[in-house]
Amino acid sequence: MVTLGSWHTGALRVMRWSALVGRRIETVTLDYRPWSDAGDWWCPAITITSENTGVVLGLGEVGSDGDLAPSADNVVALRYPSDASFPILRSHA
């Protein structure tokens, strides 16, 4: 059995993870898309679901226009799959 652990990401965000902590993970979906003409790939989102709930990790960085841009090492958002704004992630600075 695979279960999701947790780490501290700030008081407000810990509550969003709490529904998944300790539950069996049913699916992990990686969303790969072309990154460049050279054949590189970018994974802008990973969806983790468990027992009728889930989260989407948006992978990338917020560009100067506020939209999600490719990045190899940044996680910018945590959203439930039902969020109306996903997959367009905006900066909340």
Steps between C-alpha positions, in 0.01 A plus 500: 500500500626846411392787722555872481712658770497866589736787559446848634417745221343772712199493731236552230638244255540218754120474521478434125735201529332356810225322302763285325749429778507131589258394223570255220595679179280373217652685204789728413461668161794681338407756233796526261510761223764605245735766642713586196559421135804295610273225632508596868196426718349686795263360762279801595271301729490189716156389621485278811164339584390297800155381603296759305727794579818629349748779446675639196859618529578769244864479395669803352540865585283805464606702197497880479148482352373300800459175306672170571829462314729195469757449774696190595508558874207708630161406644267801492155381598294238674142467375217254519399360158158662536642855530351704216827688445712192432715465287549878466703585809555864585741675733349608830785734596 
